[in-house]
Amino acid sequence: MSRRWDALGALVGRLTGVITNWAGNVTYSARGLHRPATLDELRELVARAERVRPLGTGHSFNRLADTPGELISPAALPALMEIDSAGARVRVSGGVRYGELSRYLWTQGYALRNLASLPHISVAGAVSTGTHGSGVGNRSLSAEVTAVELVTADGSLVELSEKDDRFPGAVVALGALGVVSSLTLRVSPAYEVSQTVFEKLPGSQARAHFAEIMGSAYSVSLFTSWTGVDVDQVWVKSVGAPPTELFDAVRADGPRHPLPGGPAEWCTPQLGVPGPWHERLPHFRLEFTPSHGDELQSEFFVPADRAVEALDALAAIREQIAPVLLISEVRAIAADDLWLSPCSGRDSVAFHFTWKPDAAAVQPVVAQIEDRLAPYAARPHWGKVYGTRPERLAELYPRLGDFAALTRDLDPRGKFRNDHLDAVLG
Ligand SMILES: Cc1cc2nc3c(=O)[nH]c(=O)nc-3n(C[C@H](O)[C@H](O)[C@H](O)COP(=O)(O)OP(=O)(O)OC[C@H]3O[C@@H](n4cnc5c(N)ncnc54)[C@H](O)[C@@H]3O)c2cc1C
């Protein structure tokens, strides 16, 4: 079983003073982890602290959430999940995980537009890094937020909604503006999804019909180990009738895990059987370890219309990628207008890498990937392993300067800053 950052991890952290992220590759340098039980307690903690960072469920793979001061998790705040009278929005407290929210919404007859590969992550932490699922018509999870309530550096409670000019800077905010105490998300009537896995999609077909394949269903993911030219698996999530064929790929004859030989029971139901949206849109089930468990991850977003070129660029270094890789996933995400969203202003295709847990071996390969993808203006996932330099980030995110100004406005003394953010913001 993997190292997990969950209730047990938090308890071990309290007893030993060692707090790590879910993957175990980051030991936070914080003096302590606080889990306030009320909003007033949260406000007082933030106001009193010299240096502070919000922590979600710790599923990020870099030092973004780190601080030499205090870590604050909103997980013990009263778990608010409140659907508005029009049935168009749900308000949730910052510590709620997507898995819990989804189950609640389903019981009430509602749904979210999309989910990430795992339901284990907190809503506030996920939207803070631009977390996404797949689907050419689906934007990132962050783009479904309509308001955020923040506890800012002096302990004030600030609500920013879509009407506010600062709102597009305040959702994918990397924890730099304050602790998100609650958020409001768009909801729709509940719907059913079926999931069908295809195997051995010929590489020539994937290349020739890339946009058609990615747009062939509500959500499509390609999985490749980069060991050959074919795509190992295609996960097709359909609203309505599932596909019976896919460009010479073979329909899987049983449930699969995206990692070769991985336990299929950790994954959501497949074989085209329809069921609740939240039991099909993530790949992994809340009760089990998502993905592999002992791993690192990186992900890079390119404009959708350059995706095949980017695919070719990565294929050219497959011999460097494959030895340190567990599996790679390719997804499509629709454009949004959030300042720091990796999909800001452009329909995107994201190339994801689940690495073996060997940072020293992975780092040089990540550098090669960044080098190869540079002509396609590849933006890194904020919560994963990357080496993109600050001056390059400023080119990739035209609104980064506005975001830095917003952080100075809401956090003039830099209480929420850390070394990682300093490198991002310059
Ligand atoms: C197995 C696995 C699968 C993954 N699959 C996907 C995927 O399908 N798609 C994808 O895009 N990403 C994926 N990720 C990455 C993950 O979604 C992001 O790293 C996400 O930010 C993790 O959420 P978290 O709650 O663990 O946040 P954390 O890692 O705890 O924190 C991330 C950032 O959010 C900030 N933050 C956390 N809580 C708050 C708060 N209450 N207020 C303000 N800021 C806050 C932190 O300060 C930090 O900057 C995956 C990660 C893992 C481990």
The ligand as an ORCA input file, in Angstrom:
! r2SCAN-3c Opt
* xyz 0 1
  C      -2.885     10.481     -7.902
  C      -3.079     11.887     -8.378
  C      -3.876     12.134     -9.485
  C      -4.033     13.452     -9.958
  N      -4.868     13.663    -11.025
  C      -5.030     14.916    -11.488
  C      -5.919     15.179    -12.579
  O      -6.621     14.298    -13.054
  N      -5.957     16.440    -13.064
  C      -5.210     17.452    -12.548
  O      -5.269     18.568    -13.061
  N      -4.415     17.254    -11.469
  C      -4.328     16.016    -10.927
  N      -3.538     15.815     -9.821
  C      -2.928     16.967     -9.164
  C      -3.856     17.553     -8.095
  O      -5.172     17.649     -8.564
  C      -3.423     18.956     -7.701
  O      -2.104     18.934     -7.246
  C      -4.353     19.578     -6.637
  O      -3.941     20.917     -6.393
  C      -4.334     18.788     -5.343
  O      -5.326     19.271     -4.467
  P      -5.033     19.264     -2.893
  O      -6.293     19.526     -2.175
  O      -4.279     18.057     -2.534
  O      -4.096     20.553     -2.793
  P      -2.669     20.702     -2.075
  O      -1.684     19.892     -2.812
  O      -2.808     20.478     -0.633
  O      -2.389     22.247     -2.339
  C      -2.229     22.712     -3.658
  C      -2.214     24.239     -3.655
  O      -3.486     24.714     -3.264
  C      -3.361     25.582     -2.148
  N      -4.524     25.357     -1.280
  C      -4.929     24.175     -0.751
  N      -6.035     24.371      0.003
  C      -6.313     25.700     -0.060
  C      -7.297     26.541      0.529
  N      -8.246     26.075      1.334
  N      -7.244     27.873      0.256
  C      -6.300     28.389     -0.561
  N      -5.348     27.647     -1.140
  C      -5.361     26.321     -0.895
  C      -2.050     25.199     -1.473
  O      -1.513     26.279     -0.724
  C      -1.207     24.844     -2.672
  O      -0.700     26.022     -3.211
  C      -3.380     14.530     -9.302
  C      -2.592     14.282     -8.167
  C      -2.465     12.972     -7.690
  C      -1.652     12.718     -6.463
*
